Amino acid sequence: MSNLVHEALKTSAERKTRRHMLNQFGTGIGALALSQLLGDSAGAAGKPPIIDPTKPLAPRQPHYPGKAKRVIFLHMAGAPSQLELFDYKPELQKVDGKPCPESYLEGKRFAFISGVPDMLGPVYPFQQHGQSGAWLSDRLQHLPEVVDEMTFIKTMTTDEFNHAPAQMLFYTGFPRPGRPSLGSWATYGLGSENKNLPGFVVLVSGGKAPSAGKNIWGSGFIPSVYQGVQCRSKGAPVLFSYSPEQFSGDLNKQAINAINRINEASYQEVGDPEILTRIAQYEMAYRMQMSVPEVMTIDDEPDYIHEMYGTKPGEESFANNCLLARRLIEKDVRFVQLFDWGWDHHGANPRESLTTGFVNKCQSIDRPITALLKDLKQRGLLEDTLVVWGGEFGRTPMRENRGGQEMAAIGRDHNPNAFTIWMAGAGVKSGLSYGETDEFGYQPADSSKSVHVYDLQATILHLMGFNHEKFTYHFQGRDFRLTDVHGRVVNDVLA
């Protein structure tokens, strides 16, 4: 026991001595905590913004006026086949069933393909739509209604060909855990206009979370108040956010105040900025008990909206999440991320096939996405809300032959060399198709039109008002940024 007492006294003395020394240097624990919270991020000429660490989500100004005040990101987890959706390749149909050219295989690595696979032509017919003449497959029956709102980028590339690393690279700029996600960077830089809701909300459908899990909406080394908050469209919107029935609102507030007084005392003792985050999150959680149930229910939407989206209140579905995204955007939530699991169509079984599982997934997203874009536009929200759709990589023009054997059903392997994303709304051109892949859709036809995931990140940050090269956070002795040492803004897609 005497050893424990001695250790406690020693630790307390060290803390007090360290705090006294830092105060003598004119900085103090509070200033150090504030500087750590700020990092070296936003603000004109690279100067950090003024952030009250007790109000870390207060609205802030970016480097320059951004066109996008809010973002809705629709991620199809598993990587949908661009060759059955947006990238029409009639030449690929001509070589259907023939051995893959050696040039596509030599020196290449694949997730599952081995030996010499056969080429696989487009499984579904395509037609041109809208004034832009965009090519869409017949699996998308509703999307042609809004195709002229979109800019397609058909030459996306990535460095990773497995799901979890590719998803982390896509959202954090690094294929391993530990970095802040895109939504966290956006919320850190801009704060949030709504003090009663999180600045960054995540909605998941399809029955499972993405392969990379919460890493792709985590805050990494920046304060955890900027991480995504996962909400649900079925059951309690946020787990454990409700107080027990016998726990009154006044008693709840008294408990939070007591906890925060303890946290404030701990902060004065050790100066850890994460304690300030914890205090802010307790306050946010209290306010969310009142505000989240209201915004996260779709029961009060009129019948025509339910018909428009194809929603069914009380269910967990992509359609419900699209409608919730619109409701959250209306409440000025800064970044809304939707993940829809189930797009990994290798051909191992009917659910993973391009002829069954893929068809079902297309039906589940076609109507809600169309409704979301129409709804945002009719409410005047699309002009300053950026909507992005995509997956972590693309699919090969070859049919998968796992282990050198033909699969039970029709599917395609992972392809990091080319995939398609689209954007609509704030600051992007309407009715544009940027870049072309080669005759079989395997890689960009013109390398100068190749768009790496870092370039997409840089472009999204630019639309939100940030110079991606100056938008940094100081951690462990160096400045980190989302795009690392890469990235360029794709100016050709900007309005």
C-alpha positions in Angstrom: 0.0 0.0 0.0 2.8 2.4 0.9 4.3 1.9 -2.6 0.9 2.9 -4.2 0.7 6.0 -2.1 4.3 6.9 -2.9 3.6 6.4 -6.7 0.5 8.6 -6.5 2.3 11.4 -4.7 5.2 11.2 -7.2 2.9 11.3 -10.2 1.0 14.3 -8.8 4.2 16.2 -8.1 5.5 15.5 -11.6 2.3 16.8 -13.1 2.3 20.0 -11.0 5.9 20.6 -11.7 5.4 20.1 -15.5 2.4 22.4 -15.4 4.3 25.1 -13.6 7.2 24.9 -16.0 4.9 25.2 -19.0 3.1 28.2 -17.5 6.4 29.8 -16.9 7.2 29.5 -20.6 4.0 31.6 -21.2 2.1 28.8 -22.9 0.4 26.8 -20.3 -1.4 23.5 -20.6 -4.5 25.2 -22.0 -2.6 26.8 -24.8 -0.8 23.6 -25.6 -4.1 21.7 -25.7 -5.6 24.3 -27.9 -2.6 24.2 -30.3 -2.9 20.4 -30.4 -6.6 20.7 -31.1 -6.0 23.2 -33.9 -3.0 21.5 -35.5 -1.8 23.6 -38.5 -5.1 23.5 -40.3 -7.4 25.9 -42.1 -7.6 29.6 -42.3 -6.3 32.2 -44.7 -2.6 32.0 -45.6 -2.2 28.7 -43.7 -3.0 30.3 -40.3 -5.0 28.0 -38.0 -8.7 28.9 -37.3 -9.8 30.1 -33.9 -11.3 27.1 -32.3 -12.9 27.2 -28.8 -11.9 23.8 -27.5 -15.1 23.7 -25.4 -17.1 24.3 -28.7 -15.1 22.3 -31.2 -18.0 22.1 -33.7 -18.7 25.8 -33.9 -18.9 26.9 -37.6 -15.6 28.1 -39.1 -14.5 29.6 -42.4 -12.4 27.6 -44.9 -9.4 28.9 -46.9 -11.7 30.5 -49.5 -15.5 30.4 -50.1 -16.5 26.9 -51.0 -19.4 25.9 -53.3 -20.3 22.9 -51.2 -21.6 23.6 -47.8 -22.6 20.0 -47.2 -21.7 16.6 -48.6 -23.7 13.4 -49.1 -21.4 10.5 -50.0 -23.0 7.3 -51.3 -20.6 4.4 -51.2 -21.4 1.0 -52.7 -19.3 -1.2 -50.5 -17.8 -4.1 -52.4 -17.2 -2.2 -55.6 -19.9 -2.2 -58.3 -19.1 -3.2 -61.8 -18.8 -0.1 -63.9 -19.1 -2.3 -67.0 -22.7 -3.1 -66.1 -23.6 0.4 -65.1 -21.9 3.4 -66.7 -18.9 2.4 -68.8 -20.3 1.1 -72.1 -17.8 -1.1 -74.1 -19.3 -2.6 -77.3 -15.8 -3.9 -78.3 -15.8 -6.0 -75.1 -18.9 -7.8 -76.3 -17.1 -8.9 -79.5 -14.5 -10.8 -77.5 -16.9 -12.3 -75.0 -15.7 -15.8 -74.1 -12.3 -15.4 -75.7 -9.0 -15.7 -73.8 -7.8 -12.5 -72.1 -5.0 -10.7 -74.0 -1.5 -11.3 -72.4 -1.0 -7.6 -72.1 -3.7 -7.4 -69.5 -2.1 -10.2 -67.4 1.7 -9.7 -67.7 3.2 -8.3 -64.5 -0.3 -7.7 -63.0 -1.7 -8.9 -59.6 -5.3 -9.9 -59.1 -7.3 -10.7 -56.0 -8.5 -14.0 -57.3 -7.9 -14.4 -61.1 -5.2 -17.0 -62.0 -4.0 -18.4 -65.2 -5.7 -17.0 -68.4 -9.3 -16.0 -67.8 -11.9 -15.5 -70.5 -13.1 -12.0 -71.4 -16.7 -11.2 -70.3 -18.8 -8.9 -72.4 -21.3 -6.4 -70.9 -24.0 -8.5 -69.3 -26.7 -5.9 -69.9 -27.6 -3.6 -72.8 -26.9 0.2 -72.7 -28.7 3.2 -74.0 -27.9 6.9 -74.1 -30.0 9.3 -72.0 -30.6 12.9 -71.5 -29.3 15.9 -73.3 -25.8 14.8 -72.3 -26.2 11.5 -74.1 -24.8 9.6 -71.0 -24.6 5.8 -71.4 -26.5 3.9 -68.7 -27.3 0.2 -68.6 -30.9 -1.0 -68.5 -30.4 -2.0 -64.8 -31.0 1.7 -64.0 -34.6 2.5 -64.9 -35.0 5.7 -62.9 -31.6 7.3 -62.9 -32.0 8.6 -66.5 -34.4 11.1 -65.1 -31.6 12.9 -63.4 -28.6 11.9 -65.5 -28.1 15.5 -66.8 -27.4 16.6 -63.2 -24.3 14.4 -63.0 -20.6 14.5 -63.8 -19.2 11.1 -64.5 -15.5 10.4 -63.9 -14.8 7.1 -65.7 -11.0 7.0 -65.2 -10.7 6.6 -61.5 -7.7 4.6 -60.2 -6.4 3.4 -56.9 -3.4 1.7 -55.5 -5.2 -1.1 -53.7 -7.1 -4.2 -54.9 -8.5 -5.6 -51.7 -11.6 -4.1 -50.0 -10.4 -2.9 -46.6 -7.1 -1.2 -47.7 -8.9 0.3 -50.8 -11.7 1.7 -48.6 -9.2 3.2 -46.2 -7.1 4.7 -49.0 -10.3 6.1 -50.5 -11.4 7.9 -47.3 -8.3 8.4 -45.2 -5.6 8.6 -47.8 -3.7 5.7 -46.3 -4.4 1.9 -46.7 -4.0 1.1 -43.0 -5.8 2.3 -39.9 -5.0 5.4 -37.9 -5.7 8.4 -40.2 -8.7 10.8 -40.2 -11.5 10.1 -42.6 -12.7 12.5 -45.3 -15.8 13.4 -43.3 -13.7 14.0 -40.2 -11.4 16.4 -42.1 -14.4 18.2 -43.5 -16.0 18.6 -40.0 -12.7 19.6 -38.4 -12.2 22.3 -41.0 -15.7 23.7 -41.2 -17.4 22.8 -37.9 -21.2 22.4 -38.0 -24.1 24.7 -38.3 -26.3 22.6 -36.0 -25.2 22.4 -32.4 -27.7 19.8 -31.6 -26.6 17.1 -34.1 -23.2 15.6 -34.9 -21.4 17.3 -37.8 -20.7 13.9 -39.4 -23.3 11.2 -39.6 -22.9 7.7 -41.0 -25.8 5.4 -42.2 -25.2 1.8 -43.1 -27.4 -0.6 -45.1 -27.1 -4.0 -46.7 -26.9 -6.0 -43.5 -23.2 -5.5 -42.9 -20.6 -2.7 -42.3 -17.9 -2.1 -44.9 -14.9 -4.3 -44.8 -12.7 -1.5 -43.3 -15.3 -1.0 -40.5 -15.3 2.2 -38.5 -11.8 3.1 -39.7 -13.3 4.9 -42.7 -15.4 7.2 -40.6 -13.0 7.5 -37.7 -11.1 10.6 -36.7 -7.7 9.0 -36.4 -5.3 11.4 -34.6 -7.5 14.5 -34.7 -9.9 15.0 -31.8 -12.6 12.3 -31.6 -15.4 14.8 -31.7 -14.9 14.9 -35.4 -15.4 11.2 -36.0 -18.6 10.0 -37.8 -21.5 9.1 -35.6 -23.3 6.0 -36.8 -27.1 6.3 -36.7 -29.7 3.6 -37.6 -32.9 3.8 -39.6 -34.4 0.9 -37.5 -34.7 0.9 -33.8 -33.0 3.5 -31.6 -31.2 5.9 -34.0 -28.1 5.9 -31.8 -27.4 3.0 -29.5 -27.5 3.8 -25.7 -28.5 7.4 -26.4 -31.8 7.1 -24.4 -32.0 7.4 -20.6 -33.9 4.8 -18.6 -37.6 5.5 -18.1 -37.0 6.2 -14.4 -34.3 8.7 -15.2 -35.8 12.1 -15.7 -34.4 14.8 -18.0 -33.5 17.0 -15.0 -31.7 14.1 -13.3 -29.9 13.3 -16.5 -28.7 16.9 -16.9 -27.5 16.9 -13.3 -25.5 13.7 -13.9 -23.9 15.1 -17.0 -23.0 18.3 -15.1 -21.4 16.2 -12.4 -19.4 14.1 -14.8 -18.3 17.2 -16.7 -17.1 18.9 -13.4 -14.9 15.8 -12.8 -13.7 15.9 -16.4 -12.9 19.6 -16.0 -10.9 18.9 -12.9 -9.0 16.1 -14.8 -8.3 18.5 -17.6 -6.8 21.1 -15.2 -4.7 18.3 -13.8 -3.3 16.7 -16.9 -4.2 19.1 -19.8 -5.2 16.3 -22.2 -7.3 17.9 -25.0 -9.2 14.7 -25.5 -10.9 15.5 -22.1 -12.3 18.7 -23.6 -13.6 16.5 -26.5 -15.2 14.2 -23.9 -16.9 17.2 -22.2 -18.3 18.4 -25.5 -19.5 15.0 -26.4 -21.4 14.6 -23.2 -23.1 17.9 -23.9 -23.8 16.8 -27.5 -25.2 13.5 -26.3 -27.6 15.3 -24.0 -28.9 17.5 -26.8 -29.0 14.5 -29.2 -31.5 12.8 -26.9 -33.9 15.5 -27.9 -33.0 16.2 -31.5 -32.0 12.9 -33.0 -35.4 11.1 -32.6 -37.1 13.9 -34.4 -34.7 14.0 -37.4 -34.2 10.3 -37.6 -37.8 9.3 -38.0 -39.4 9.3 -41.5 -43.0 8.6 -40.3 -44.0 12.2 -40.7 -43.0 12.4 -44.3 -46.0 12.7 -46.8 -47.1 9.7 -48.8 -45.8 11.2 -52.1 -42.2 11.3 -50.6 -42.4 7.7 -49.5 -43.6 6.7 -53.0 -40.9 8.8 -54.6 -38.1 7.2 -52.5 -39.6 3.7 -52.1 -39.2 4.0 -48.3 -40.8 1.8 -45.7 -40.7 3.3 -42.2 -39.2 1.1 -39.5 -37.0 -0.9 -41.9 -33.2 -0.7 -42.4 -32.7 0.0 -46.1 -30.8 2.2 -48.5 -34.0 3.9 -49.5 -34.7 4.9 -45.9 -31.1 6.1 -45.5 -31.4 8.3 -48.6 -34.4 10.0 -47.1 -32.7 10.4 -43.8 -29.7 11.9 -45.6 -32.0 14.6 -47.0 -33.5 15.3 -43.6 -30.0 15.5 -42.0 -28.9 17.9 -44.7 -31.9 20.0 -44.1 -30.8 20.3 -40.5 -27.4 21.5 -41.7 -25.4 18.4 -40.8 -22.1 18.9 -42.6 -21.2 15.5 -43.9 -23.6 12.5 -44.4 -22.0 9.2 -45.4 -24.1 6.3 -46.7 -22.5 2.8 -47.0 -24.5 0.1 -48.8 -22.9 -3.3 -48.4 -23.3 -6.2 -50.9 -21.7 -5.0 -54.2 -18.9 -7.6 -54.4 -20.0 -9.7 -57.4 -17.4 -12.3 -58.0 -19.7 -15.0 -59.2 -19.2 -17.5 -56.4 -22.9 -17.9 -55.8 -26.2 -16.3 -57.0 -26.0 -13.5 -54.4 -22.5 -12.6 -55.7 -23.5 -13.0 -59.3 -24.0 -10.3 -62.0 -27.2 -11.9 -63.0 -28.9 -12.2 -59.6 -27.3 -10.4 -56.7 -26.2 -7.4 -58.8 -29.7 -7.0 -60.2 -31.2 -6.9 -56.7 -28.7 -4.3 -55.6 -29.4 -2.1 -58.6 -33.1 -2.2 -57.9 -32.5 -1.2 -54.3 -30.5 2.0 -55.1 -32.0 3.2 -58.5 -35.2 4.7 -57.3 -33.9 6.2 -54.0 -30.9 8.0 -55.5 -33.1 9.4 -58.3 -35.5 10.7 -55.6 -32.7 12.1 -53.5 -31.3 14.2 -56.3 -34.8 15.4 -57.3 -35.8 16.2 -53.7 -32.6 18.1 -53.0 -33.1 20.1 -56.2 -36.8 20.9 -55.5 -35.9 22.2 -52.0 -33.0 24.3 -53.3 -30.4 22.2 -51.5 -28.6 20.7 -54.4 -26.9 24.0 -55.4 -24.8 24.0 -52.2 -24.8 20.2 -51.4 -22.3 17.9 -53.1 -23.5 14.4 -53.8 -20.9 11.8 -54.6 -21.5 8.1 -55.6 -18.9 5.4 -56.0 -17.1 2.3 -54.8 -13.5 1.5 -53.6 -12.4 0.2 -57.0 -13.7 -1.2 -60.3 -14.2 -4.6 -61.9 -12.2 -6.5 -64.5 -13.3 -7.0 -68.1 -12.4 -10.6 -67.6 -14.7 -13.2 -66.0 -13.3 -14.3 -62.7 -11.7 -17.8 -62.7 -10.8 -18.3 -59.0 -8.0 -20.9 -58.8 -8.0 -21.2 -62.6 -11.6 -22.7 -62.5 -14.7 -21.2 -64.0 -17.0 -19.8 -61.3 -20.4 -21.2 -60.5 -22.0 -17.9 -61.6 -21.0 -14.9 -63.7 -18.8 -12.4 -61.9 -15.8 -10.1 -62.2 -12.6 -9.7 -60.1 -11.4 -6.5 -58.5 -9.8 -3.9 -60.8 -7.9 -0.9 -59.3 -6.9 0.4 -62.8 -10.3 1.9 -63.7 -13.7 2.6 -62.2 -16.4 5.1 -62.4 -17.7 7.6 -59.8 -20.2 10.4 -60.3 -20.8 13.7 -58.6 -23.8 16.1 -58.7 -24.7 19.4 -57.2 -22.5 22.1 -55.6 -19.7 23.4 -57.9 -19.6 20.5 -60.4 -20.6 20.6 -64.1 -23.9 19.0 -65.1 -24.1 16.4 -67.9 -20.4 15.8 -68.2 -18.5 12.5 -68.8 -14.8 13.0 -68.0 -12.2 10.6 -69.3 -12.4 7.3 -71.2 -11.1 3.8 -70.5 -9.6 1.6 -73.2 -11.7 -0.4 -75.6 -12.3 -3.1 -73.0 -12.6 -0.9 -69.9 -9.5 -2.1 -68.2 -7.5 1.1 -67.7 -7.6 4.8 -68.8 -7.1 5.3 -72.5 -5.3 8.5 -71.9 -3.1 8.6 -68.7 -3.4 12.4 -68.6 -7.1 11.9 -67.8 -6.5 9.4 -65.1 -8.0 10.5 -61.7 -6.5 8.9 -58.6 -8.4 8.7 -55.4 -6.1 11.4 -54.1 -7.2 13.7 -56.9 -10.9 13.1 -56.0 -10.1 13.9 -52.4 -8.4 17.1 -53.4 -11.3 18.1 -55.6 -13.9 17.5 -52.9 -11.9 19.5 -50.4 -11.5 22.3 -53.0 -15.3 22.3 -53.4 -15.6 22.8 -49.7 -13.2 25.7 -49.7 -9.9 24.1 -48.8 -6.5 24.0 -50.5 -5.7 20.3 -49.9 -1.9 21.1 -49.8 -2.4 23.6 -46.9 -5.1 21.8 -45.0 -3.0 19.9 -42.5 -2.9 18.7 -38.9 0.3 18.6 -36.9 0.9 15.2 -35.3 4.0 13.4 -34.0 6.4 16.0 -35.3 5.1 16.5 -38.8 2.1 17.9 -40.8 -0.4 15.4 -42.1 -2.9 16.0 -44.8 -5.7 13.8 -46.3 -3.9 13.6 -49.7 -0.5 12.9 -48.1 2.0 14.2 -50.7 -0.2 13.6 -53.7 -3.4 14.9 -55.4 -4.5 17.5 -57.8 -7.8 19.3 -58.3 -9.7 18.0 -61.4 -10.6 21.5 -62.7 -12.2 20.1 -65.8 -15.2 18.8 -63.8 -15.8 22.1 -61.9 -18.5 24.5 -62.9 
